[in-house]
Amino acid sequence: MEKDFITINEKNYSHNDINLIREFFTDEQWDTIDSALSEFQDHDESYDIVHETLDVIGHVFRSAF
């Protein structure tokens, strides 16, 4: 069994798990998700959840591969 590598949203993930999550979408698709969330935060009062989501995406990107 692979050792825990990172904890996100109070759940532990292995390095392989993070790489798998990263590979769910292409770079272009991740950029689209990031852009959409950034646009959403500019026009919605639920800034906290958008900020948290962008942080999770950032953790996945920094930790993958």
DRENLUMVEX-798485 format. One record per atom (N, C-alpha, C, O): residue in one letter; z negated, x negated, y negated. Coordinates in steps of 0.2 Angstrom, whole numbers, plus 5000, padded with zeros to 4 digits. Atoms other than C-alpha are relative to their C-alpha. Example, Ala and Ser with C-alpha at 12.3 -4.5 7.8 and 13.67 -1.06 7.14 Angstrom:
! DRENLUMVEX-798485
a500049965006a496149385022a500049964994a499749914995s500150045006s496449325005s499750044995s499650014989
! end
This chain:
! DRENLUMVEX-798485
m500049965006m500050005000m500049964994m499749914993e499950045006e500549944983e499450014995e499150064994k500550005005k499149904970k500250044994k500850034992d499949975006d498950004955d500249954994d499949904994f499750045005f499949934940f499850024993f499649984989i500149975007i499650044925i499750075001i499950115006t500249935000t498750204921t500350044994t500250014988i499749965005i499650334911i499750085001i499850105007n500349945000n498850504907n499550015006n499550065010e500650004995e497350464919e500250005007e499950025011k499850014993k498450434934k500349935001k500549904996n499850074999n498750264942n500750005003n500950045007y499350014998y500550204945y500149935002y499849884999s499850074998s501250054955s500649984996s500950024992h499450025004h502549944947h500650035003h501150054999n499549964997n503750024959n500150074998n500750094996d500049935003d503250194953d500350004993d500850044991i499850005007i503550144935i500849985000i501250014996n499350025000n505250064939n500450065002n501050085000l499749944998l505750224948l500150054994l500650084993i500049955006i505250334933i500549974995i500950014992r499550035005r506250214922r500750025002r501250034997e499450004997e507750234933e500350085000e500850095002f499849925000f507750434931f500650014996f501050054997f499549985005f508850424916f500349934998f500149884999t499750055003t510150304909t499749984994t499350014991d500350035006d509750194894d500250054994d499850074990e499749965005e510850314884e499650075000e499450104995q500449945000q509850464890q499349994998q499150044994w500650025003w508250384886w500050004993w499550034989d499950005007d508850354869d500050074997d499850084992t499949935002t509350534867t499350045000t499150074996i500749975000i507550594873i499649974994i499350014991d500450035005d506750474861d500250024993d499850044989s499849975007s507850534846s499850074999s499650094994a500249935001a507550714850a499350014999a499150054995l500750005001l505650684851l499949984993l499450014989s500150025007s505750594834s500250054995s499850064990e499749945005e506750734826e499550065001e499350094996f500449944999f505550864834f499349984996f499150034993q500650015004q504050774826q500050014993q499550024989d499949995007d504750784809d500050074998d500050084992h499949935002h504950974810h499550045003h499650105003d500549964996d503451034820d499349984999d499249924997e500750025001e501651044818e499649975006e499149955005s500350034994s501250984836s500249925000s500449905006y499950075000y501450804831y499649965005y499949915008d500450044995d500050744843d500349995006d500449945009i499750004993i500950794859i500649965000i500849925004v499450045000v502550714853v499849934999v500249885003h500250075000h501650554848h499849975007h499949925009e500250024993e500850544865e500549995005e500549955009t499450014995t502450574874t500449944998t500649915003l499650075002l503350434864l499649945002l499949895004d500450064997d501850324869d500149995007d500249935009v499950004993v502050364887v500749975002v500849925006i499350034999i503950324886i500049934998i500349895002g500050075002g503550164877g499649965006g499849905007h500450044995h502250114891h500549995006h500549945009v499650004994v503550154905v500649944998v500749905003f499550055001f504850044896f499849935000f500149885002r500350075000r503749894893r499849985006r499849925008s500250024994s503149894910s500550005006s500449975011a499550004995a504749924920a500349935001a500349894997f499650064997f505649794930f499649944999f499849885000
! end
